[in-house]
Amino acid sequence: MTYVVIDACIMCKYTDCVEVCPVDCFYEGENTLVIHPDECIDCGVCEPECPVDAIKPDTEDPDGKWVALNSKFAVSWPNITLKKDPLPEADKYAEETGKLEKYFSEKPGTGD
């Protein structure tokens, strides 16, 4: 099992999760984070840290969509290990659904 970031993170990018990760497996995109599935040790300490419930075990990803997305972008986006401020309008987007199709950006973030 691994953990994955789902679309609830898009346009929010709270980074509380990255500080608690013992293996630094988070990677930063322009408007979301991803977890490198091959680096995640399945400890689960990041899951309760997310204020928008955007981190899920892969067992809640039956079609593998989120594992594939996290895997794809974890190899090209920069690593992030330090907490940053969320995106400016994070609270506005926190409860919105369907954000992958509306807002996802393939552009990398800045990392640490």
FIVO-333622 format. One line per 3 residues: number of its first residue (from 1); their letters; for each residue x, y, z of N, C-alpha, C. Coordinates in Angstrom, 3 decimals, always signed. Layout:
FIVO-333622
NUM = A = X:Y:Z:X:Y:Z:X:Y:Z  ...
end
This chain:
FIVO-333622
1 = MTY = +0.838:-1.189:+0.000:+0.000:+0.000:+0.000:+0.878:+1.246:+0.000  +0.359:+2.294:-0.601:+0.987:+3.603:-0.580:-0.115:+4.632:-0.366  +0.269:+5.829:-0.111:-0.690:+6.924:-0.008:-0.579:+7.771:-1.253
4 = VVI = -1.669:+8.427:-1.618:-1.704:+9.284:-2.792:-2.421:+10.585:-2.448  -2.084:+11.619:-3.199:-2.781:+12.897:-3.086:-3.860:+12.898:-4.155  -5.076:+13.285:-3.760:-6.194:+13.330:-4.709:-6.538:+14.785:-5.028
7 = DAC = -7.596:+14.994:-5.810:-7.897:+16.333:-6.319:-8.313:+17.352:-5.264  -8.586:+16.938:-4.057:-8.929:+17.899:-3.009:-7.777:+18.868:-2.737  -6.559:+18.474:-3.059:-5.383:+19.330:-2.846:-5.277:+20.444:-3.892
10 = IMC = -5.799:+20.201:-5.069:-5.662:+21.150:-6.174:-6.287:+22.491:-5.806  -5.545:+23.542:-6.032:-5.909:+24.937:-5.761:-5.857:+25.277:-4.269  -5.454:+24.338:-3.435:-5.299:+24.595:-2.002:-3.821:+24.510:-1.628
13 = KYT = -3.241:+23.341:-1.824:-1.831:+23.059:-1.572:-1.405:+23.410:-0.145  -2.169:+22.881:+0.806:-1.727:+22.966:+2.196:-0.524:+22.038:+2.311  +0.480:+22.439:+3.032:+1.701:+21.636:+3.084:+2.010:+21.114:+4.490
16 = DCV = +1.005:+21.037:+5.327:+1.192:+20.488:+6.672:+1.772:+19.077:+6.599  +1.389:+18.345:+5.562:+1.780:+16.945:+5.385:+3.274:+16.758:+5.152  +3.900:+17.694:+4.467:+5.300:+17.480:+4.081:+6.245:+17.496:+5.275
19 = EVC = +5.903:+18.256:+6.291:+6.774:+18.353:+7.469:+6.814:+17.075:+8.293  +5.748:+16.300:+8.257:+5.704:+15.079:+9.069:+6.193:+13.838:+8.326  +6.402:+13.934:+7.034:+6.812:+12.775:+6.236:+8.251:+12.379:+6.584
22 = PVD = +8.441:+11.164:+7.097:+9.796:+10.746:+7.487:+10.713:+10.412:+6.317  +10.166:+10.262:+5.118:+10.999:+9.900:+3.968:+10.981:+10.953:+2.853  +10.377:+12.103:+3.108:+10.379:+13.215:+2.150:+9.909:+12.802:+0.757
25 = CFY = +8.734:+12.182:+0.690:+8.253:+11.664:-0.597:+7.208:+12.558:-1.267  +7.099:+13.826:-0.827:+6.167:+14.758:-1.460:+6.881:+15.588:-2.522  +6.142:+15.858:-3.599:+6.669:+16.648:-4.703:+5.643:+17.726:-5.035
28 = EGE = +6.168:+18.899:-5.444:+5.307:+20.070:-5.571:+5.065:+20.488:-7.011  +3.776:+20.578:-7.340:+3.369:+21.142:-8.611:+2.936:+22.585:-8.399  +2.563:+23.240:-9.466:+2.139:+24.638:-9.392:+0.961:+24.827:-8.438
31 = NTL = -0.022:+23.901:-8.483:-1.203:+24.100:-7.641:-1.641:+22.861:-6.863  -0.739:+21.905:-6.704:-1.043:+20.702:-5.921:+0.254:+20.006:-5.526  +0.123:+18.992:-4.706:+1.248:+18.144:-4.321:+0.975:+16.722:-4.804
34 = VIH = +2.014:+15.919:-4.885:+1.870:+14.488:-5.147:+2.816:+13.737:-4.224  +2.551:+12.448:-4.059:+3.402:+11.554:-3.281:+4.040:+10.565:-4.240  +5.340:+10.353:-4.103:+6.014:+9.348:-4.940:+5.688:+7.975:-4.351
37 = PDE = +4.872:+7.179:-5.031:+4.450:+5.883:-4.490:+5.592:+4.917:-4.179  +6.690:+4.999:-4.914:+7.809:+4.105:-4.664:+8.650:+4.530:-3.462  +8.484:+5.758:-3.017:+9.233:+6.265:-1.871:+8.413:+6.222:-0.582
40 = CID = +7.106:+6.245:-0.703:+6.211:+6.231:+0.456:+6.376:+4.920:+1.214  +6.514:+5.014:+2.535:+6.683:+3.806:+3.359:+5.379:+3.404:+4.045  +4.285:+4.008:+3.623:+2.957:+3.622:+4.098:+2.745:+3.844:+5.595
43 = CGV = +3.416:+4.823:+6.153:+3.289:+5.045:+7.596:+1.977:+5.754:+7.952  +1.444:+6.553:+7.021:+0.164:+7.206:+7.241:+0.181:+8.452:+8.092  +1.348:+8.924:+8.509:+1.362:+10.118:+9.378:+0.911:+11.381:+8.654
46 = CEP = +0.999:+11.397:+7.348:+0.598:+12.584:+6.579:-0.925:+12.721:+6.466  -1.617:+11.610:+6.419:-3.064:+11.620:+6.147:-3.856:+12.525:+7.092  -3.696:+12.417:+8.413:-4.492:+13.275:+9.297:-4.049:+14.737:+9.316
49 = ECP = -2.887:+15.038:+8.743:-2.389:+16.417:+8.732:-3.078:+17.291:+7.693  -3.690:+16.688:+6.694:-4.299:+17.456:+5.599:-5.659:+18.011:+6.010  -5.800:+19.343:+6.009:-7.070:+19.939:+6.424:-8.222:+19.737:+5.435
52 = VDA = -7.908:+19.298:+4.193:-8.966:+19.079:+3.200:-9.128:+17.604:+2.831  -8.530:+16.718:+3.616:-8.672:+15.275:+3.422:-8.250:+14.837:+2.016  -7.108:+15.379:+1.556:-6.638:+15.113:+0.198:-5.653:+13.965:+0.089
55 = IKP = -5.356:+13.314:+1.203:-4.415:+12.199:+1.182:-5.178:+10.926:+1.537  -5.064:+9.946:+0.650:-5.815:+8.697:+0.809:-4.896:+7.496:+0.586  -5.206:+6.369:+1.219:-4.464:+5.146:+0.892:-4.862:+4.676:-0.506
58 = DTE = -3.938:+4.020:-1.183:-4.251:+3.566:-2.544:-5.381:+2.553:-2.588  -5.742:+1.994:-1.456:-6.873:+1.075:-1.408:-8.198:+1.800:-1.663  -8.177:+3.125:-1.567:-9.364:+3.929:-1.884:-9.278:+4.503:-3.300
61 = DPD = -8.416:+3.941:-4.118:-8.224:+4.349:-5.510:-8.381:+3.117:-6.388  -9.609:+2.599:-6.493:-9.824:+1.306:-7.153:-9.382:+1.231:-8.614  -9.463:+2.328:-9.348:-9.060:+2.272:-10.757:-7.608:+2.699:-10.967
64 = GKW = -6.903:+3.083:-9.903:-5.496:+3.454:-10.008:-5.226:+4.823:-10.588  -6.257:+5.604:-10.776:-6.121:+6.935:-11.376:-5.163:+7.830:-10.586  -5.307:+7.823:-9.266:-4.483:+8.721:-8.437:-3.067:+8.195:-8.285
67 = VAL = -2.902:+6.889:-8.214:-1.556:+6.319:-8.158:-0.798:+6.694:-9.434  -1.455:+6.593:-10.576:-0.825:+6.925:-11.852:-0.453:+8.399:-11.923  -1.365:+9.272:-11.495:-1.083:+10.706:-11.542:+0.059:+11.054:-10.594
70 = NSK = +0.021:+10.533:-9.369:+1.091:+10.806:-8.407:+2.425:+10.287:-8.937  +2.433:+9.082:-9.491:+3.659:+8.491:-10.031:+4.242:+9.328:-11.159  +3.384:+9.754:-12.055:+3.830:+10.514:-13.226:+4.518:+11.812:-12.836
73 = FAV = +3.913:+12.570:-11.943:+4.446:+13.895:-11.646:+5.507:+13.903:-10.545  +5.564:+12.867:-9.736:+6.599:+12.795:-8.692:+8.003:+12.708:-9.284  +8.121:+12.208:-10.497:+9.451:+12.089:-11.105:+9.904:+13.363:-11.820
76 = SWP = +8.993:+14.311:-12.029:+9.399:+15.531:-12.743:+9.240:+16.810:-11.921  +8.484:+16.763:-10.844:+8.325:+17.949:-9.994:+9.368:+17.947:-8.886  +9.696:+19.136:-8.344:+10.701:+19.209:-7.278:+10.182:+18.699:-5.938
79 = NIT = +11.095:+18.164:-5.160:+10.795:+17.657:-3.823:+10.469:+18.827:-2.891  +9.525:+18.596:-1.991:+9.172:+19.597:-0.992:+9.177:+18.921:+0.377  +9.899:+19.527:+1.323:+10.010:+18.953:+2.666:+9.664:+19.954:+3.759
82 = LKK = +9.514:+21.216:+3.371:+9.244:+22.270:+4.340:+7.863:+22.872:+4.122  +7.189:+23.160:+5.211:+5.844:+23.743:+5.136:+5.911:+25.146:+4.546  +4.964:+25.434:+3.665:+4.807:+26.752:+3.044:+3.381:+27.206:+3.291
85 = DPL = +3.115:+28.460:+3.013:+1.743:+28.950:+3.080:+0.926:+28.282:+1.979  -0.361:+28.016:+2.248:-1.206:+27.456:+1.186:-1.409:+28.491:+0.079  -2.000:+28.072:-1.006:-2.296:+29.016:-2.088:-3.224:+30.105:-1.557
88 = PEA = -3.136:+31.313:-2.105:-3.887:+32.459:-1.562:-5.394:+32.245:-1.407  -6.029:+31.528:-2.304:-7.475:+31.332:-2.233:-7.826:+29.901:-1.815  -6.952:+29.263:-1.064:-7.142:+27.863:-0.667:-8.485:+27.629:+0.014
91 = DKY = -8.861:+28.494:+0.920:-10.126:+28.304:+1.637:-11.329:+28.355:+0.694  -11.242:+29.167:-0.335:-12.323:+29.279:-1.320:-12.534:+27.954:-2.061  -11.449:+27.238:-2.352:-11.510:+26.006:-3.130:-11.580:+24.736:-2.276
94 = AEE = -11.444:+24.867:-0.975:-11.318:+23.708:-0.081:-12.456:+22.696:-0.207  -13.677:+23.146:-0.373:-14.825:+22.235:-0.426:-15.256:+21.870:-1.844  -14.633:+22.467:-2.845:-15.023:+22.221:-4.234:-14.640:+20.812:-4.672
97 = TGK = -15.455:+20.220:-5.521:-15.160:+18.889:-6.065:-14.884:+19.005:-7.561  -14.357:+17.957:-8.151:-14.087:+17.946:-9.586:-12.973:+18.878:-10.005  -12.018:+19.091:-9.132:-10.963:+20.072:-9.420:-9.917:+19.580:-10.417
100 = LEK = -9.776:+18.276:-10.582:-8.787:+17.763:-11.535:-9.090:+18.277:-12.941  -10.305:+18.131:-13.367:-10.696:+18.545:-14.726:-10.706:+20.065:-14.882  -10.996:+20.781:-13.822:-11.123:+22.246:-13.906:-9.808:+23.001:-13.772
103 = YFS = -8.924:+22.550:-12.871:-7.797:+23.396:-12.486:-6.406:+22.772:-12.524  -6.284:+21.458:-12.654:-4.975:+20.817:-12.524:-3.956:+21.402:-13.501  -2.780:+21.708:-12.978:-1.672:+22.208:-13.795:-0.531:+21.208:-13.758
106 = EKP = +0.035:+20.920:-14.916:+1.174:+20.027:-14.993:+2.494:+20.741:-14.705  +2.440:+22.054:-14.520:+3.649:+22.823:-14.263:+4.212:+22.502:-12.876  +5.523:+22.469:-12.767:+6.122:+22.195:-11.458:+6.012:+23.393:-10.517
109 = GTG = +6.116:+23.091:-9.230:+6.212:+24.137:-8.230:+7.673:+24.505:-8.052  +7.982:+25.139:-6.931:+9.350:+25.584:-6.695:+10.138:+24.646:-5.790  +9.455:+23.768:-5.054:+10.132:+22.892:-4.118:+10.730:+23.690:-2.966
112 = D = +11.663:+23.072:-2.257:+12.290:+23.746:-1.107:+13.281:+24.807:-1.551
end
